[in-house]
Amino acid sequence: MLAIFGQLERVAPHNVAVLLTGETGTGKEVLARELHRLSPFVDGPFVPFNCSAVPRDMLDSQLFGHKRGAFTGADADSKGVIRSAEGGTLFLDEIGELHPELQPKLLRFLESGEVHPLGDAFPVTVNVRVVSATNANLEHLVASGRFREDLYYRLNVVPFHLPPLRARREEIPALVTLYLARFANEMEKGRLVLADEALEALLVYRWPGNVRQLINELRRLAALSLPDSTIPLSMLSPAITRRPEAEARLEPARESELSPESSEAPEPPNENEITLRVDRPLAVTIEELERIVVQRALARHGGHVDRAARDLGLSRKGLFLKRQRLGLA
């Protein structure tokens, strides 16, 4: 994220189209607002518009505006969101949901800086910065014919991809500190801190809702906590503390994998022994071995982290980091 913000600072002074991609909740609008704050358009408005939140038959009017009497129910002139963003930043969220009929009109605006309101005889020139965002794969939409290729390249001048929270877990402690302090201050709860076990649970959870989900969880914890208290593991949402059973058993070697020259019956499998293939890259084999050993240690001690860590010759933190790297939530 520091690298992303470094690039953002270099792009901000220039009026070029920016495309933000990433899963829902990764912070695309936060990044768009930061781009606006750093840009020459900072004194103008920041106007967000969700392309999937407006009915199809109203999109044209909402985006480009209309004159009074342009259609049934148009009782007054409307500027539309593009002209409302004059001198500022227009943030087009969920751009992948924009209907194909409106894509040529948006393309013309991006190329000429002109909008043509419904019912108006002449186009209007607008000076705005355009930042768009999507959680969809626009390249796939282009390949399937649902998104114009020329519009895609016009929007994708400077792309930024925001990785999901599970790919940048090292940010979680800083986010927890920031938002827990913010919510505690808003709710007059004094100083709230997370117990170590609760923080570890947040670190190993996969966060399908990304940063937005984490922030909502911290807001809930702050609301339920007593003032100046330590938040225990038991207060976290069940979805976060629920852990799948360790995969402790491995299939024994199949008979077809035994040496054909051997006429002796194989010995019964030892629960402390495993069979690994050695005809693969070393890194793959080592990772599989680590995963199996960690899973078995946790299963052997009923999920007790401290005991499993001692058994493996690791610290509690060392075991946590290894589970994080191996994807063992």
C-alpha positions as CSV (number, residue, x, y, z in Angstrom):
1,M,0.0,0.0,0.0
2,L,2.9,2.4,0.6
3,A,4.0,1.7,-3.0
4,I,0.5,2.4,-4.2
5,F,0.4,5.7,-2.4
6,G,3.8,6.6,-3.7
7,Q,2.5,6.2,-7.3
8,L,-0.7,8.0,-6.4
9,E,1.2,11.1,-5.3
10,R,3.1,11.1,-8.7
11,V,-0.2,10.8,-10.7
12,A,-2.3,13.2,-8.7
13,P,-1.1,16.5,-10.2
14,H,-1.9,15.3,-13.8
15,N,-5.5,15.1,-15.2
16,V,-5.3,11.5,-16.5
17,A,-8.0,8.8,-16.2
18,V,-7.4,6.4,-13.3
19,L,-8.9,3.0,-13.0
20,L,-9.1,1.3,-9.5
21,T,-9.6,-2.4,-9.4
22,G,-10.0,-4.8,-6.5
23,E,-12.5,-6.8,-4.5
24,T,-15.4,-5.1,-2.7
25,G,-14.3,-3.4,0.5
26,T,-10.6,-3.0,-0.3
27,G,-10.8,0.8,-0.2
28,K,-11.2,1.9,-3.8
29,E,-13.3,5.0,-2.8
30,V,-10.8,5.9,-0.1
31,L,-8.0,5.9,-2.6
32,A,-10.2,7.9,-5.0
33,R,-10.8,10.5,-2.3
34,E,-7.1,10.7,-1.5
35,L,-6.3,11.2,-5.2
36,H,-8.8,14.1,-5.2
37,R,-7.2,15.6,-2.1
38,L,-3.8,15.5,-3.7
39,S,-4.9,16.9,-7.0
40,P,-5.3,20.4,-8.4
41,F,-9.1,19.7,-8.3
42,V,-9.1,19.6,-4.5
43,D,-11.1,22.9,-4.3
44,G,-13.9,21.4,-6.4
45,P,-16.4,18.8,-5.4
46,F,-15.8,15.0,-5.1
47,V,-18.9,13.4,-6.7
48,P,-19.3,9.6,-6.4
49,F,-21.7,7.8,-8.7
50,N,-22.5,4.1,-8.5
51,C,-23.3,2.8,-12.0
52,S,-25.2,-0.2,-10.7
53,A,-27.4,1.7,-8.3
54,V,-29.6,3.6,-10.8
55,P,-32.3,2.0,-13.0
56,R,-31.2,1.6,-16.6
57,D,-33.8,4.0,-18.0
58,M,-32.6,6.8,-15.7
59,L,-28.9,6.4,-16.1
60,D,-28.6,8.7,-19.1
61,S,-30.4,11.5,-17.3
62,Q,-28.5,10.9,-14.1
63,L,-25.1,11.0,-15.8
64,F,-25.5,13.6,-18.5
65,G,-28.5,15.6,-17.3
66,H,-31.6,16.7,-19.2
67,K,-33.7,19.7,-20.1
68,R,-37.2,20.4,-18.8
69,G,-39.7,18.5,-20.9
70,A,-37.1,16.1,-22.4
71,F,-39.2,13.1,-21.2
72,T,-42.3,12.4,-19.2
73,G,-41.7,13.6,-15.6
74,A,-38.9,16.0,-16.5
75,D,-40.4,19.0,-14.7
76,A,-37.2,20.9,-14.4
77,D,-33.7,21.1,-15.8
78,S,-31.1,18.7,-14.3
79,K,-27.3,19.1,-14.6
80,G,-26.6,15.4,-14.0
81,V,-23.6,14.2,-12.0
82,I,-21.0,14.9,-14.6
83,R,-21.7,18.6,-14.7
84,S,-22.2,18.6,-10.9
85,A,-18.6,17.6,-10.6
86,E,-17.4,20.6,-12.6
87,G,-13.9,21.6,-11.4
88,G,-13.6,18.5,-9.2
89,T,-13.5,14.8,-9.4
90,L,-16.1,12.4,-10.7
91,F,-15.8,8.9,-9.2
92,L,-17.6,6.3,-11.3
93,D,-18.0,3.3,-9.1
94,E,-18.9,-0.2,-10.5
95,I,-18.0,1.0,-14.0
96,G,-18.2,-2.6,-15.2
97,E,-22.0,-2.4,-14.6
98,L,-22.5,0.5,-17.1
99,H,-25.1,-0.5,-19.7
100,P,-23.7,-1.0,-23.2
101,E,-26.1,1.7,-24.6
102,L,-24.4,4.4,-22.5
103,Q,-20.8,3.3,-23.1
104,P,-20.4,5.2,-26.4
105,K,-21.8,8.4,-24.8
106,L,-19.4,8.1,-21.9
107,L,-16.5,7.5,-24.3
108,R,-17.3,10.6,-26.2
109,F,-17.3,12.6,-23.0
110,L,-13.9,11.2,-22.0
111,E,-12.4,12.0,-25.4
112,S,-13.9,15.5,-25.9
113,G,-14.9,16.7,-22.5
114,E,-18.4,17.4,-23.7
115,V,-21.7,16.2,-22.4
116,H,-25.0,16.3,-24.3
117,P,-28.0,16.6,-22.0
118,L,-31.2,15.0,-23.0
119,G,-33.4,17.5,-24.9
120,D,-30.6,20.0,-25.3
121,A,-29.6,21.1,-28.8
122,F,-25.9,21.7,-28.0
123,P,-23.3,19.9,-26.0
124,V,-21.7,21.4,-22.9
125,T,-18.0,21.4,-22.1
126,V,-17.1,20.1,-18.6
127,N,-13.7,20.2,-16.9
128,V,-13.6,17.3,-14.4
129,R,-11.2,14.6,-13.4
130,V,-12.5,11.1,-13.9
131,V,-11.7,8.2,-11.6
132,S,-13.4,4.9,-12.1
133,A,-13.5,1.7,-10.1
134,T,-14.7,-1.9,-10.4
135,N,-14.5,-5.2,-8.7
136,A,-15.1,-7.0,-12.0
137,N,-12.6,-8.2,-14.5
138,L,-13.0,-5.6,-17.3
139,E,-10.7,-7.6,-19.7
140,H,-13.1,-10.6,-19.4
141,L,-16.1,-8.2,-20.0
142,V,-14.3,-6.8,-23.1
143,A,-13.6,-10.3,-24.4
144,S,-17.3,-11.3,-23.9
145,G,-18.5,-8.2,-25.7
146,R,-20.2,-6.7,-22.7
147,F,-17.8,-3.7,-22.4
148,R,-16.4,-1.6,-25.2
149,E,-12.7,-2.1,-25.8
150,D,-12.0,1.5,-26.7
151,L,-13.8,2.7,-23.5
152,Y,-11.7,0.2,-21.4
153,Y,-8.4,1.6,-22.8
154,R,-9.7,5.2,-22.3
155,L,-10.5,4.5,-18.6
156,N,-7.4,2.4,-18.0
157,V,-4.7,5.1,-18.5
158,V,-3.3,4.7,-15.0
159,P,-4.4,1.5,-13.3
160,F,-4.2,0.8,-9.6
161,H,-5.0,-2.7,-8.2
162,L,-5.9,-2.9,-4.5
163,P,-5.1,-6.4,-3.1
164,P,-7.6,-8.0,-0.7
165,L,-7.0,-7.7,3.0
166,R,-5.9,-11.3,3.3
167,A,-3.0,-10.5,1.0
168,R,-1.8,-7.6,3.2
169,R,-2.5,-8.9,6.7
170,E,0.4,-6.9,8.2
171,E,-1.8,-3.8,7.9
172,I,-4.4,-5.3,10.3
173,P,-2.8,-4.2,13.6
174,A,-2.4,-0.6,12.3
175,L,-6.1,-0.6,11.1
176,V,-7.2,-2.1,14.4
177,T,-5.4,0.6,16.4
178,L,-6.7,3.4,14.2
179,Y,-10.3,2.5,14.0
180,L,-10.7,1.2,17.6
181,A,-9.3,4.4,18.9
182,R,-11.6,6.4,16.6
183,F,-14.8,4.5,17.6
184,A,-13.9,4.5,21.3
185,N,-13.6,8.3,21.0
186,E,-16.9,8.7,19.2
187,M,-18.7,6.5,21.7
188,E,-16.9,7.9,24.7
189,K,-15.5,4.5,25.7
190,G,-12.1,5.7,26.8
191,R,-9.2,3.5,25.8
192,L,-10.1,0.1,24.2
193,V,-7.5,-2.5,23.4
194,L,-7.7,-6.0,21.9
195,A,-6.4,-9.0,23.8
196,D,-3.5,-10.8,22.0
197,E,-5.7,-13.8,21.2
198,A,-8.4,-11.6,19.7
199,L,-5.8,-9.8,17.5
200,E,-4.4,-13.1,16.4
201,A,-7.9,-14.3,15.4
202,L,-8.3,-11.1,13.3
203,L,-4.9,-11.7,11.7
204,V,-5.7,-15.3,10.5
205,Y,-9.3,-14.7,9.4
206,R,-9.7,-14.5,5.6
207,W,-11.9,-11.3,5.6
208,P,-14.1,-11.9,2.6
209,G,-15.5,-8.4,3.1
210,N,-12.0,-6.9,3.3
211,V,-11.3,-3.6,5.1
212,R,-15.0,-2.6,5.2
213,Q,-15.8,-5.9,7.1
214,L,-12.9,-5.3,9.5
215,I,-14.0,-1.7,10.2
216,N,-17.6,-2.9,10.9
217,E,-16.3,-5.5,13.3
218,L,-14.3,-3.0,15.2
219,R,-17.3,-0.6,15.3
220,R,-19.4,-3.5,16.8
221,L,-16.8,-4.3,19.3
222,A,-16.5,-0.7,20.4
223,A,-20.3,-0.5,20.9
224,L,-20.4,-3.6,23.0
225,S,-17.3,-3.0,25.1
226,L,-17.2,-1.4,28.6
227,P,-15.2,1.8,28.9
228,D,-11.4,1.4,29.3
229,S,-11.5,-2.3,28.8
230,T,-9.6,-5.1,27.0
231,I,-11.7,-6.9,24.4
232,P,-11.4,-10.7,24.7
233,L,-11.5,-13.3,22.0
234,S,-15.0,-14.3,23.1
235,M,-16.4,-11.0,21.9
236,L,-15.5,-11.4,18.3
237,S,-18.1,-12.5,15.8
238,P,-18.6,-16.3,15.6
239,A,-17.6,-16.3,11.9
240,I,-14.2,-15.0,12.9
241,T,-13.5,-17.3,15.8
242,R,-14.9,-20.4,14.1
243,R,-12.0,-22.6,13.0
244,P,-12.2,-25.6,10.7
245,E,-11.1,-29.0,12.0
246,A,-7.5,-29.7,11.4
247,E,-6.8,-32.1,8.5
248,A,-4.9,-34.6,10.6
249,R,-5.2,-37.7,8.5
250,L,-3.4,-38.5,5.3
251,E,-4.2,-41.3,2.9
252,P,-1.7,-44.2,3.1
253,A,0.3,-45.1,0.0
254,R,-1.8,-46.9,-2.6
255,E,-0.9,-50.5,-3.5
256,S,-0.1,-49.5,-7.1
257,E,2.6,-47.2,-5.7
258,L,4.4,-50.1,-3.9
259,S,7.5,-51.6,-5.5
260,P,6.4,-54.5,-7.8
261,E,9.5,-56.4,-6.8
262,S,8.4,-56.4,-3.2
263,S,6.5,-59.5,-2.2
264,E,6.3,-58.6,1.5
265,A,3.1,-57.1,2.8
266,P,3.4,-53.4,3.7
267,E,3.6,-52.6,7.4
268,P,0.6,-50.9,9.0
269,P,0.9,-47.1,8.5
270,N,2.4,-45.2,11.4
271,E,0.4,-42.1,12.4
272,N,3.7,-40.3,12.9
273,E,5.0,-41.0,9.4
274,I,3.9,-39.5,6.1
275,T,4.6,-40.2,2.4
276,L,5.7,-37.3,0.2
277,R,6.4,-37.1,-3.5
278,V,9.9,-36.0,-4.4
279,D,9.4,-35.4,-8.1
280,R,8.2,-31.8,-7.6
281,P,9.9,-28.5,-7.0
282,L,11.6,-28.3,-3.6
283,A,9.6,-25.3,-2.4
284,V,6.3,-27.1,-3.1
285,T,7.4,-30.2,-1.2
286,I,8.7,-28.2,1.8
287,E,5.5,-26.2,2.0
288,E,3.4,-29.4,2.0
289,L,5.5,-30.9,4.7
290,E,5.2,-27.8,6.8
291,R,1.5,-27.6,6.4
292,I,1.0,-31.3,7.4
293,V,3.3,-31.0,10.4
294,V,1.6,-27.8,11.7
295,Q,-1.9,-29.3,11.2
296,R,-1.0,-32.5,13.0
297,A,0.6,-30.6,15.9
298,L,-2.5,-28.5,16.3
299,A,-4.8,-31.5,16.1
300,R,-2.7,-33.4,18.6
301,H,-3.1,-30.6,21.1
302,G,-6.8,-30.0,20.4
303,G,-6.1,-26.6,18.7
304,H,-4.1,-25.3,21.7
305,V,-1.6,-22.9,20.1
306,D,0.9,-22.6,22.9
307,R,1.3,-26.3,23.3
308,A,1.5,-26.9,19.6
309,A,4.1,-24.1,19.3
310,R,6.3,-25.7,22.0
311,D,5.9,-29.1,20.4
312,L,7.2,-27.6,17.1
313,G,10.0,-25.6,18.7
314,L,8.4,-22.3,17.8
315,S,7.2,-19.3,19.6
316,R,3.5,-18.5,19.6
317,K,4.2,-15.7,17.2
318,G,6.4,-17.9,15.1
319,L,3.6,-20.4,14.8
320,F,1.1,-17.7,13.9
321,L,3.3,-16.3,11.2
322,K,3.8,-19.8,9.7
323,R,0.1,-20.5,9.8
324,Q,-0.5,-17.2,8.1
325,R,2.0,-18.0,5.3
326,L,0.6,-21.4,4.8
327,G,-3.0,-20.2,4.7
328,L,-4.0,-22.2,7.8
329,A,-6.7,-20.0,9.4
